[in-house]
Amino acid sequence: MTQEMRSGRTFLASFLVLFLEVALIRWMPAYVRLLAYFSNFILLASFLGIGVGCLLAPARSRLFRFFPAVQAAVIAAVYFLRIEISVPTSGSIYFTSGTSEKVVLVESTMLLPVLFIIVATLFATLAQRMGREMSALPPLRGYTVNIAGSLAGVVAFAVISWLELPPSVWFGVAFAAALPLLVTPEPGDRSRRPLGFAAINIALLIGCLAIVHVMARGAIWSPYYKITVGQEGAETVVEVNNIFHQSMAPVEQKEYFYQWPYAVFGDSFEDVLVLGAGSGTDVAAALRHGAARVDAVEIDPVILRLGLERHPDRPYSDPRVTLVNDDARHFLRTTNKKYDLVVFALIDSLTMQSSFSGVRLESYMFTEESFRAVRDRLKPNGVLVVYNYFREPWLVDRLANTAAAAFGDEPRVHVHEARAYLGVLMAGPRLATLTAEPKVPDQVTAFGQSHAPSPARLHGRDPHIEPARDDWPFLYLRDRHLPRHYGIALALVLGLSTAVVMLTTRGHGGRWSWQFFLLGAGFMLLETKSIIQFALLWGSTWVVASPGQPSRSRARWRATTAPTCWARWWAAWASTYR
């Protein structure tokens, strides 16, 4: 076989490994609901699987032939089990689907290690083939081809995300990359495999494509979510990753808080900024009350498009509205405009910023530094309004304390305890113009909830709840702690990873290497810090997070020494043996 053919197979194997990694990080959380909050476990599992697979490259066993079967098991489990994770804790907030359909309820500390094992096994089957292909090339050429293939995998998935293509295309690309590897022998393998075995593997991959296509039917795939749109009575309902996200109806049929600022201060707001504008109800309220100019900032282009096409009030078609597809924090940092009113429009991403950390997509919008940025964008008589269903009283306290620290004045907050702690917070210099306490409606009229009276009360903030800041943006943690369920799952993963690597290297002169362990830990910390800093500079968009993937692919090979297999280091939490 020519060196060009070996290079081609190395390229395909490297492409497949990284492409499938980022695909699974996006695909699995769309169906396993709360895995969206633990996507770093998929990342760590891929680290372990790729490292172990590369270490097993010299072994006689051929793991790649089991890749289609393992992938089919992963996809079938997600399809048939309909797993929903339960995290019973009051110290941190997770949003479950609330579905009435039959699901398998699993406590997260039990499920996460199981998913970790399955994903790690999948990538071990892929990485062994990648390592064997690389070992057949001169080291420098193998390194170069591997980097090229890895970067191509990330670029390909980025293009697919930009084009909003469905998962059937993702797995179709992976199938196309795997097919030449399935029908050609591995380096050094002179045994004859029956054609029927390859046919079974191809049939399994085709079956995977069919299941994935059925699962994604009727959904729109934005760069952030699996989005489904349906009609329930008079309202158009938008779900993301199988959870209710927002609904579209004429603004007079929606909750009172959309029009609350105008009821309190009158129709006196000329310049309005809506952050997290979604499908446009907040914008429709501003237009209804005479706003002269409205800037609508929304991070998800598909949600913006749905609002433009389907909102009954057609707010995004109004010439007074400027649509901005950007991260809200980035917009605040870059705009020079001043506003009479800034609205945080039910900002709730239901997903993580990246697979590197526990920071949610909207976390940096609710920090003291963010509120200060809003304060700087207000006119001398401006006001900030934040409303949402906060679920826990301590979360209302955190936001109130954060606003008080940023504005230097006491915010006004009222809550409806019987309606999932719906809270409406107002802060800014215009509060000083209030001569009387505004009357709060006792009916929320929320979609899917009781319309029975729910009187509001003024909320007296607890000053002991720590405000959120850029150096601690964990809005949904009551205090500084590692959640118990997360710690247990992480400890199980660490123990399992150590045991697997020890068994893998047994009999091959394996030994503990603090140098590689610390190198992996240091790079993981640096990568996480970089992603966060990029988010603060350029926003928490998928475009900003994408460069983290190629940098990871480059660094993983720098952390290795074996000339026959550039084994991947696999995270700060695991050990490295050579």
C-alpha positions as CSV (number, residue, x, y, z in Angstrom):
1,M,0.0,0.0,0.0
2,T,1.3,3.4,-0.9
3,Q,2.1,6.1,1.7
4,E,-0.6,8.3,0.1
5,M,-3.2,5.6,0.8
6,R,-2.1,5.2,4.4
7,S,-2.2,9.0,4.8
8,G,-5.7,9.1,3.4
9,R,-6.9,6.5,5.9
10,T,-5.1,8.3,8.8
11,F,-6.9,11.5,7.7
12,L,-10.3,9.8,7.7
13,A,-9.7,8.1,11.1
14,S,-8.6,11.4,12.6
15,F,-11.5,13.3,11.0
16,L,-14.0,10.7,12.3
17,V,-12.7,10.8,15.8
18,L,-13.1,14.5,16.3
19,F,-16.1,15.0,14.2
20,L,-18.1,12.3,16.0
21,E,-16.9,13.7,19.4
22,V,-18.4,17.2,18.8
23,A,-21.5,15.6,17.2
24,L,-22.2,13.5,20.2
25,I,-21.6,16.5,22.5
26,R,-24.4,18.3,20.7
27,W,-26.7,15.3,19.9
28,M,-27.0,13.4,23.2
29,P,-28.0,16.4,25.4
30,A,-30.8,17.1,22.9
31,Y,-32.5,13.9,24.0
32,V,-31.1,13.1,27.4
33,R,-32.5,16.3,28.9
34,L,-30.3,17.2,31.8
35,L,-27.2,15.9,30.0
36,A,-27.2,19.4,28.6
37,Y,-25.9,20.5,32.0
38,F,-23.3,17.7,32.2
39,S,-21.9,17.7,28.6
40,N,-18.3,17.8,30.0
41,F,-18.8,14.1,31.0
42,I,-19.1,13.3,27.2
43,L,-15.9,15.3,26.7
44,L,-14.1,13.5,29.4
45,A,-15.3,10.1,28.2
46,S,-14.0,10.9,24.7
47,F,-10.6,11.9,26.2
48,L,-10.4,8.5,28.0
49,G,-11.7,6.5,25.1
50,I,-9.3,8.0,22.6
51,G,-6.3,7.7,25.0
52,V,-7.1,4.1,25.7
53,G,-7.7,3.3,22.1
54,C,-4.4,4.7,21.1
55,L,-2.6,2.8,23.8
56,L,-4.2,-0.4,22.5
57,A,-3.0,0.3,19.0
58,P,-0.2,-2.4,19.2
59,A,-2.6,-5.0,20.6
60,R,-3.7,-7.9,18.4
61,S,-7.4,-7.3,19.0
62,R,-9.2,-5.2,16.4
63,L,-11.7,-3.0,18.2
64,F,-12.7,-0.9,15.2
65,R,-14.9,-3.8,13.8
66,F,-17.1,-3.3,16.9
67,F,-17.5,0.5,16.3
68,P,-20.8,0.2,14.3
69,A,-22.3,-2.1,17.0
70,V,-21.3,0.2,19.9
71,Q,-22.6,3.3,18.0
72,A,-25.9,1.5,17.3
73,A,-26.2,0.6,21.0
74,V,-25.7,4.3,22.0
75,I,-28.3,5.5,19.5
76,A,-30.8,2.8,20.3
77,A,-30.5,3.4,24.1
78,V,-31.3,7.1,23.6
79,Y,-34.2,6.3,21.3
80,F,-35.9,3.6,23.2
81,L,-35.3,4.4,26.8
82,R,-36.4,8.1,26.7
83,I,-34.2,8.8,29.7
84,E,-34.9,11.7,32.0
85,I,-32.4,12.6,34.7
86,S,-33.6,13.6,38.1
87,V,-31.4,15.9,40.3
88,P,-33.2,16.2,43.7
89,T,-31.5,19.2,45.2
90,S,-32.5,22.7,46.4
91,G,-29.0,24.0,46.3
92,S,-28.8,24.1,42.5
93,I,-31.4,24.5,39.8
94,Y,-31.9,22.3,36.8
95,F,-34.8,22.4,34.4
96,T,-36.4,19.1,33.5
97,S,-38.7,18.5,30.6
98,G,-41.9,18.4,32.6
99,T,-43.2,16.0,29.9
100,S,-46.3,13.9,30.6
101,E,-45.0,11.2,28.3
102,K,-43.5,8.0,29.6
103,V,-39.8,8.3,30.5
104,V,-37.2,6.4,32.4
105,L,-36.4,8.5,35.5
106,V,-32.8,8.0,36.6
107,E,-30.9,9.8,39.4
108,S,-27.9,11.6,37.7
109,T,-25.1,10.0,39.8
110,M,-26.2,6.6,38.5
111,L,-26.7,7.6,34.9
112,L,-23.6,9.7,34.2
113,P,-21.0,7.0,34.8
114,V,-23.0,4.6,32.6
115,L,-23.1,7.2,29.8
116,F,-19.4,7.8,30.4
117,I,-18.5,4.1,29.9
118,I,-20.6,3.8,26.8
119,V,-19.1,6.9,25.1
120,A,-15.5,6.0,26.2
121,T,-16.0,2.5,24.7
122,L,-17.2,4.0,21.4
123,F,-14.1,6.3,21.1
124,A,-11.7,3.5,22.1
125,T,-12.9,1.5,19.1
126,L,-12.3,4.5,16.8
127,A,-9.0,5.6,18.3
128,Q,-7.3,2.2,18.1
129,R,-7.8,2.3,14.3
130,M,-6.5,5.8,14.2
131,G,-3.4,4.9,16.2
132,R,-2.7,1.9,14.0
133,E,-3.0,3.9,10.9
134,M,-0.7,6.6,12.3
135,S,1.9,4.0,13.3
136,A,2.2,2.9,9.7
137,L,3.5,6.4,8.7
138,P,6.7,8.2,9.6
139,P,6.1,10.1,12.8
140,L,6.2,13.6,11.4
141,R,3.9,12.8,8.5
142,G,1.5,10.9,10.8
143,Y,1.4,13.9,13.2
144,T,0.7,16.3,10.3
145,V,-2.0,14.2,8.7
146,N,-3.7,13.6,12.1
147,I,-3.8,17.3,12.8
148,A,-5.2,18.1,9.4
149,G,-7.9,15.4,9.8
150,S,-8.8,16.6,13.3
151,L,-9.1,20.2,12.2
152,A,-11.1,19.2,9.1
153,G,-13.6,17.4,11.5
154,V,-14.1,20.5,13.5
155,V,-14.5,22.8,10.4
156,A,-16.9,20.3,8.8
157,F,-19.1,20.3,11.9
158,A,-18.9,24.1,12.2
159,V,-20.2,24.4,8.6
160,I,-23.0,21.9,9.3
161,S,-24.0,24.0,12.4
162,W,-24.0,27.2,10.4
163,L,-26.2,25.6,7.7
164,E,-28.5,24.2,10.4
165,L,-28.4,20.7,9.0
166,P,-30.1,17.9,11.0
167,P,-28.3,15.0,12.8
168,S,-29.0,12.6,9.9
169,V,-26.5,14.7,8.0
170,W,-24.0,14.6,10.9
171,F,-24.1,10.8,11.2
172,G,-24.2,10.5,7.4
173,V,-20.9,12.3,7.2
174,A,-19.5,10.0,10.0
175,F,-20.8,7.0,8.0
176,A,-19.0,8.2,4.9
177,A,-15.8,8.7,6.8
178,A,-16.0,5.2,8.4
179,L,-17.0,3.3,5.3
180,P,-13.5,3.2,3.6
181,L,-12.0,2.1,7.0
182,L,-14.6,-0.7,7.3
183,V,-13.9,-2.3,3.9
184,T,-10.1,-2.1,4.0
185,P,-7.8,-4.1,6.3
186,E,-5.9,-2.4,9.2
187,P,-2.2,-2.0,9.0
188,G,-0.5,-5.3,9.8
189,D,-3.7,-7.3,9.5
190,R,-3.3,-10.1,7.0
191,S,-6.2,-12.2,8.1
192,R,-9.2,-12.4,5.8
193,R,-12.4,-11.1,7.1
194,P,-15.6,-12.5,5.6
195,L,-17.5,-10.1,3.5
196,G,-20.6,-10.8,5.5
197,F,-19.0,-9.2,8.6
198,A,-18.4,-5.9,6.7
199,A,-22.0,-6.1,5.3
200,I,-23.4,-6.4,8.8
201,N,-21.4,-3.4,10.0
202,I,-22.6,-1.3,7.1
203,A,-26.1,-2.4,7.8
204,L,-25.8,-1.3,11.4
205,L,-24.6,2.1,10.4
206,I,-27.5,2.5,7.9
207,G,-29.8,1.5,10.7
208,C,-28.2,4.2,12.9
209,L,-28.9,6.8,10.2
210,A,-32.5,5.7,10.0
211,I,-33.1,5.9,13.7
212,V,-31.4,9.3,14.0
213,H,-33.5,10.6,11.1
214,V,-36.7,9.4,12.7
215,M,-35.7,11.0,16.1
216,A,-35.0,14.3,14.4
217,R,-38.2,14.4,12.2
218,G,-40.1,17.6,12.5
219,A,-37.3,19.4,14.4
220,I,-35.2,22.4,13.4
221,W,-31.5,22.3,14.4
222,S,-30.1,25.6,15.3
223,P,-26.4,25.9,16.3
224,Y,-27.6,25.7,19.9
225,Y,-30.7,23.5,20.2
226,K,-33.1,21.0,18.7
227,I,-36.1,23.1,18.2
228,T,-39.7,21.9,17.7
229,V,-42.7,24.2,16.9
230,G,-46.3,23.2,17.5
231,Q,-49.7,24.7,18.0
232,E,-51.6,24.5,21.3
233,G,-54.9,26.3,21.1
234,A,-54.2,29.9,20.1
235,E,-50.5,29.8,21.0
236,T,-47.5,28.7,18.9
237,V,-45.3,26.8,21.3
238,V,-41.5,26.5,20.8
239,E,-39.7,23.7,22.6
240,V,-35.9,23.3,22.7
241,N,-34.3,20.0,23.5
242,N,-37.7,18.6,24.5
243,I,-38.5,21.3,27.0
244,F,-41.0,24.2,26.8
245,H,-39.1,27.4,25.9
246,Q,-41.5,30.0,24.8
247,S,-44.9,30.6,23.2
248,M,-46.2,33.1,20.7
249,A,-49.5,34.8,21.1
250,P,-50.9,38.4,20.8
251,V,-49.2,40.4,23.6
252,E,-52.6,41.2,25.3
253,Q,-53.0,37.4,25.9
254,K,-49.6,37.0,27.5
255,E,-48.4,37.5,31.1
256,Y,-48.9,41.0,32.5
257,F,-45.1,41.6,33.0
258,Y,-44.5,42.1,29.3
259,Q,-46.4,45.4,29.6
260,W,-45.6,46.1,33.3
261,P,-42.9,48.8,32.8
262,Y,-45.3,50.8,30.7
263,A,-48.1,50.5,33.2
264,V,-45.7,51.7,36.0
265,F,-44.0,54.6,34.1
266,G,-46.4,55.4,31.3
267,D,-45.7,55.2,27.6
268,S,-42.6,57.3,27.9
269,F,-39.8,55.1,26.6
270,E,-38.4,56.1,23.3
271,D,-35.3,53.9,23.0
272,V,-35.8,50.3,24.3
273,L,-33.3,47.5,24.3
274,V,-34.6,43.9,24.7
275,L,-31.9,41.4,25.6
276,G,-32.9,37.8,24.8
277,A,-35.7,39.0,22.6
278,G,-36.7,35.4,21.6
279,S,-39.6,35.3,19.2
280,G,-40.6,38.9,19.9
281,T,-43.3,39.3,22.6
282,D,-41.3,41.8,24.6
283,V,-40.7,43.7,21.4
284,A,-44.4,43.7,20.6
285,A,-45.1,45.1,24.0
286,A,-42.6,48.0,23.5
287,L,-44.1,48.8,20.1
288,R,-47.7,48.7,21.5
289,H,-46.7,51.3,24.0
290,G,-45.2,53.8,21.6
291,A,-41.4,53.0,21.6
292,A,-39.7,55.0,18.8
293,R,-36.8,52.6,18.5
294,V,-36.3,49.0,19.7
295,D,-33.1,47.0,19.5
296,A,-33.9,43.3,19.8
297,V,-30.9,41.1,20.7
298,E,-31.2,37.3,20.4
299,I,-28.3,34.8,20.3
300,D,-30.2,32.1,18.3
301,P,-30.8,32.9,14.6
302,V,-33.5,30.2,14.3
303,I,-35.5,31.7,17.2
304,L,-35.3,35.1,15.6
305,R,-36.5,33.6,12.3
306,L,-39.4,31.9,13.9
307,G,-40.5,35.1,15.5
308,L,-40.2,36.9,12.2
309,E,-42.3,34.3,10.4
310,R,-44.8,33.2,13.0
311,H,-45.4,35.8,15.8
312,P,-49.0,37.0,15.4
313,D,-48.1,40.6,16.3
314,R,-45.4,40.7,13.6
315,P,-43.1,42.7,15.8
316,Y,-39.9,42.0,13.8
317,S,-41.5,43.4,10.6
318,D,-41.9,46.8,12.2
319,P,-39.5,49.4,10.8
320,R,-38.8,50.7,14.3
321,V,-37.2,47.4,15.2
322,T,-33.5,46.5,14.7
323,L,-32.7,42.8,14.9
324,V,-29.3,41.9,16.3
325,N,-28.2,38.2,16.2
326,D,-25.5,38.4,18.9
327,D,-24.7,37.5,22.5
328,A,-26.3,40.1,24.8
329,R,-23.2,40.7,26.9
330,H,-21.1,41.3,23.8
331,F,-23.7,43.7,22.4
332,L,-23.6,45.7,25.7
333,R,-19.8,45.9,25.5
334,T,-19.7,47.1,21.9
335,T,-22.7,49.4,21.5
336,N,-22.6,53.2,22.1
337,K,-26.3,53.7,22.3
338,K,-28.2,54.8,25.3
339,Y,-31.6,53.5,26.3
340,D,-34.6,54.6,28.3
341,L,-35.5,51.0,29.1
342,V,-33.4,47.8,29.1
343,V,-35.4,44.5,29.4
344,F,-34.0,41.1,30.3
345,A,-36.6,39.1,28.4
346,L,-37.0,35.8,30.2
347,I,-33.3,35.0,29.5
348,D,-32.9,31.2,30.1
349,S,-30.7,29.2,27.7
350,L,-31.4,25.7,29.0
351,T,-28.0,24.7,27.9
352,M,-24.2,25.1,28.7
353,Q,-21.8,27.6,27.2
354,S,-19.4,24.8,26.2
355,S,-18.5,21.3,27.2
356,F,-15.5,22.6,29.1
357,S,-17.2,24.0,32.1
358,G,-20.4,24.3,34.2
359,V,-21.2,27.8,33.0
360,R,-24.5,28.1,31.3
361,L,-25.0,30.1,28.2
362,E,-26.7,33.0,29.9
363,S,-24.6,33.0,33.2
364,Y,-22.5,36.0,32.3
365,M,-25.7,38.1,31.7
366,F,-26.6,38.0,35.3
367,T,-23.3,39.1,36.9
368,E,-22.6,42.3,38.7
369,E,-20.3,43.4,35.8
370,S,-23.1,42.8,33.3
371,F,-25.6,44.9,35.4
372,R,-23.0,47.6,35.5
373,A,-22.7,47.5,31.7
374,V,-26.5,47.9,31.6
375,R,-26.3,50.9,34.0
376,D,-23.7,52.5,31.6
377,R,-26.1,52.1,28.7
378,L,-29.1,53.7,30.4
379,K,-30.0,57.3,29.9
380,P,-30.0,59.5,33.0
381,N,-33.6,58.6,33.6
382,G,-33.5,55.0,32.5
383,V,-34.5,51.7,34.1
384,L,-33.6,48.0,33.9
385,V,-36.4,45.4,34.1
386,V,-35.7,41.7,34.7
387,Y,-38.5,39.1,34.9
388,N,-38.6,35.3,34.9
389,Y,-39.9,32.3,36.8
390,F,-37.0,31.9,39.2
391,R,-38.3,28.8,41.1
392,E,-36.3,29.5,44.2
393,P,-36.4,32.5,46.6
394,W,-32.6,32.5,46.9
395,L,-32.3,33.1,43.2
396,V,-34.4,36.2,43.5
397,D,-32.2,37.3,46.4
398,R,-29.1,36.8,44.2
399,L,-30.4,38.9,41.4
400,A,-31.6,41.6,43.8
401,N,-28.2,41.7,45.6
402,T,-26.4,41.8,42.2
403,A,-28.5,44.7,41.0
404,A,-28.0,46.6,44.3
405,A,-24.3,46.2,44.1
406,A,-24.2,47.3,40.4
407,F,-26.5,50.3,40.7
408,G,-25.7,51.4,44.3
409,D,-29.4,51.7,45.0
410,E,-32.1,49.4,46.3
411,P,-34.0,47.6,43.5
412,R,-37.7,47.0,43.6
413,V,-38.7,43.4,43.4
414,H,-42.1,41.6,43.7
415,V,-42.7,37.9,43.4
416,H,-45.7,35.6,42.9
417,E,-44.7,32.6,45.1
418,A,-47.5,30.4,43.8
419,R,-46.3,30.8,40.2
420,A,-42.9,29.2,40.4
421,Y,-41.5,32.3,42.1
422,L,-42.2,34.6,39.2
423,G,-40.2,37.7,40.0
424,V,-40.2,41.2,38.4
425,L,-37.1,43.3,39.3
426,M,-36.7,47.0,38.5
427,A,-33.5,49.0,39.0
428,G,-32.1,52.3,37.8
429,P,-32.5,56.1,38.3
430,R,-36.2,56.2,37.1
431,L,-37.3,54.4,40.2
432,A,-36.8,57.7,42.1
433,T,-39.6,59.2,40.0
434,L,-42.2,56.8,41.5
435,T,-44.5,58.7,43.9
436,A,-46.7,55.8,44.9
437,E,-46.4,52.0,45.0
438,P,-47.6,50.6,41.7
439,K,-50.4,48.1,41.9
440,V,-49.4,44.6,40.8
441,P,-52.0,42.4,39.0
442,D,-52.9,39.3,41.0
443,Q,-53.3,37.2,37.8
444,V,-50.3,36.0,35.9
445,T,-52.2,34.3,33.0
446,A,-49.2,32.2,32.1
447,F,-49.4,29.6,29.3
448,G,-50.1,26.1,30.7
449,Q,-50.6,27.4,34.2
450,S,-53.6,28.1,36.4
451,H,-55.3,31.5,35.9
452,A,-56.4,31.6,39.5
453,P,-55.4,34.7,41.5
454,S,-51.8,34.8,42.7
455,P,-51.2,37.9,44.7
456,A,-47.7,39.3,44.5
457,R,-45.7,40.6,47.5
458,L,-42.7,42.9,47.7
459,H,-39.5,40.9,48.1
460,G,-37.1,41.8,50.9
461,R,-33.8,40.6,49.7
462,D,-31.5,38.4,51.9
463,P,-28.1,40.2,51.9
464,H,-26.3,37.0,52.8
465,I,-26.9,35.5,49.4
466,E,-23.7,36.2,47.4
467,P,-24.1,38.2,44.2
468,A,-23.0,36.6,40.9
469,R,-19.8,38.0,39.4
470,D,-17.7,37.3,36.4
471,D,-15.2,35.4,38.6
472,W,-18.1,33.3,40.0
473,P,-20.9,33.3,37.5
474,F,-22.8,30.3,38.8
475,L,-26.2,31.9,39.0
476,Y,-28.0,28.6,39.8
477,L,-25.9,27.5,42.7
478,R,-27.1,28.7,46.1
479,D,-23.6,29.1,47.4
480,R,-20.0,28.2,46.6
481,H,-19.9,24.4,46.6
482,L,-19.5,21.4,44.4
483,P,-22.9,19.8,44.1
484,R,-22.9,16.4,45.9
485,H,-24.4,14.5,42.9
486,Y,-21.8,16.0,40.6
487,G,-18.9,15.2,43.0
488,I,-20.0,11.6,43.4
489,A,-20.3,11.1,39.6
490,L,-17.0,12.8,39.0
491,A,-15.3,10.6,41.7
492,L,-16.7,7.5,40.0
493,V,-15.5,8.6,36.7
494,L,-12.0,9.4,38.1
495,G,-11.7,6.0,39.7
496,L,-13.0,4.2,36.6
497,S,-10.6,6.1,34.4
498,T,-7.6,5.3,36.6
499,A,-8.5,1.6,36.7
500,V,-9.0,1.4,32.9
501,V,-5.7,3.1,32.1
502,M,-3.8,0.8,34.6
503,L,-5.3,-2.3,33.1
504,T,-4.6,-1.0,29.6
505,T,-0.9,-0.4,30.3
506,R,-0.3,-3.5,32.4
507,G,2.4,-5.7,31.1
508,H,3.7,-2.9,28.7
509,G,6.1,-1.2,31.2
510,G,3.4,1.3,32.3
511,R,4.3,3.7,35.0
512,W,2.9,6.8,36.6
513,S,3.8,10.0,35.0
514,W,3.2,13.2,37.0
515,Q,4.5,15.2,34.1
516,F,1.8,14.0,31.7
517,F,-0.9,14.2,34.4
518,L,0.0,17.9,35.2
519,L,0.4,18.7,31.5
520,G,-3.1,17.5,30.9
521,A,-4.5,19.3,33.9
522,G,-2.8,22.5,33.0
523,F,-4.0,22.4,29.5
524,M,-7.5,21.7,30.6
525,L,-7.5,24.7,32.9
526,L,-6.0,26.9,30.3
527,E,-8.6,25.8,27.7
528,T,-11.5,26.5,30.1
529,K,-10.1,29.9,31.0
530,S,-9.6,30.8,27.3
531,I,-13.2,29.8,26.4
532,I,-14.5,31.9,29.2
533,Q,-12.4,34.9,28.3
534,F,-13.4,34.6,24.7
535,A,-17.0,34.6,25.8
536,L,-16.6,37.8,27.8
537,L,-14.8,39.5,24.9
538,W,-16.8,38.2,21.9
539,G,-19.9,36.6,23.4
540,S,-21.0,33.1,24.3
541,T,-21.9,32.2,20.8
542,W,-21.2,28.8,19.1
543,V,-18.8,30.6,16.8
544,V,-16.6,31.6,19.8
545,A,-16.7,28.1,21.3
546,S,-15.8,26.4,18.1
547,P,-12.0,27.3,18.1
548,G,-11.7,25.4,21.3
549,Q,-12.1,22.2,19.4
550,P,-9.2,22.5,17.0
551,S,-6.9,23.8,19.7
552,R,-7.7,20.7,21.7
553,S,-7.0,18.5,18.8
554,R,-3.5,20.1,18.4
555,A,-2.7,20.0,22.1
556,R,-3.6,16.4,22.6
557,W,-0.8,15.1,20.4
558,R,1.8,17.4,22.0
559,A,1.1,15.6,25.3
560,T,2.4,12.3,24.0
561,T,5.7,10.6,23.3
562,A,5.1,7.0,21.9
563,P,6.2,7.0,18.2
564,T,3.7,4.2,17.3
565,C,0.7,6.0,18.7
566,W,0.2,9.7,19.5
567,A,-2.1,8.7,22.5
568,R,-4.5,11.4,23.6
569,W,-4.3,12.8,27.1
570,W,-7.7,12.6,28.6
571,A,-8.4,15.4,31.0
572,A,-7.3,16.9,34.3
573,W,-9.3,14.3,36.3
574,A,-7.6,11.2,35.0
575,S,-4.1,9.7,35.2
576,T,-1.7,9.2,32.4
577,Y,0.5,6.0,32.1
578,R,3.3,5.2,29.8
